[in-house]
Amino acid sequence: MSIDWILRISVMIVGALLGWQLGGVLGGVVPASLVPASYDRYYPLIVAAVGAGLGVVFAPHLTVRPFNAIRQRIRQIPARYLVTGLVGLVVGLIISALLALPLSLLPGLLGEILPFVSAVLFGSLGIATMVMREKDILAMTRRLTSREAVGGQESIILVDTSVIIDGRIADICATGFLSGTLVVPRFVLNELQHIADSPDVLRRNRGRRGLEILARLQKDSETTIEISEIDVEGVREVDSKLVKLAREMGCAIMTNDYNLNSVAKLQGVKVLNVNELANAVKVVVLPGEPLTVRIIQEGKEAGQGVGYLDDGTMVVVEDGRRFIDQDIEVLVTRVLQTVAGRMIFAQLEGKGR
């Protein structure tokens, strides 16, 4: 037997019992001039039958449909609202319980009504307060719980769109150097999706690469990746939202964007710049040191040849043009640090092999 019929039968029985009681009452109310007194014994049976019939007909409207509507509504409510609302209800009821005793000592009707009124009032107020300020409360909770035991550093890092598109973040996470949680706010993900849908082929490819990197991070990375629904009200630009959110949460931002890097540092926000990290871990060479480099193209100046080290550092070799597509031994003459990165200038030590 289905749950629908079980509920119908249950409501039918309840309706019949209520009808029986109501029929007994009607027997003493209906004037004898309208209905003979001998019919009084039939009232409970008639009204019970009517109650049972109404119970069978209206059972789904009284049980299943309201339950399904409530369940569907609960499914549509974000989990964070349910949790914060429940916490607010508990806090409100605790406050009302503390006030119940002094309120019950009031004279007369006030002592009987006010405890119940305070429970309804503070329970509703607790739910409303927690739901309306859930973003601030969750942000504060994350800030309090995101500090690592060692060094007091924040274990939450907000990730910018530029870092995801760059892709090197996946390799960095694979090394295990990053600890804590990388948080990708929903507005950053939306910007990434917007780039992936761009009519410009280059932007579209960059956006799709970013989505692929993000999927790779979620699937394979040992570092925790979280897509957060947290947002910043009253701010439209993604960079401004990141900076304000980082200040509120007291965490760092990971970015490759020069402007965001500068603005965030001006406002006291810690910035993790992948480009700076890449430059910091490049091979350190000094003038006079020997290197083996493969010349792959000619340089800007006459006779120059250009090659690259494994970490991407450009090596400009004087008189190296004639050794294109060959590995040669060179000596470092000077190292130049530029905005674009590190450049090494060298001269030939021996002939190409």
Secondary structure, 3 states (H helix, E strand, C coil): CCHHHHHHHHHHHHHHHHHHHHHHHHHHHCCCCCCCHHHHHHHHHHHHHHHHHHHHHHHHHHCHHHHHHHHHHHHHCCHHHHHHHHHHHHHHHHHHHHHHHHHHCCCCHHHHHHHHHHHHHHHHHHHHHHHHCHHHHHHHHHHHHCECCCCCCECEEEECHHHHHHCHHHHHHHHCCCCCEEEEEHHHHHHHHHHHCCCCHHHHHHHHHHHHHHHHHHHHCCCEEEEECCCCCCCCCHHHHHHHHHHHHCCEEEECCHHHHHHHHHCCCCEEEHHHHHHHCCCCCCCCCEEEEEEEEECCCCCCEEEECCCCCEEEEECCHHHCCEEEEEEEEEEEEECCEEEEEEEECCCCC
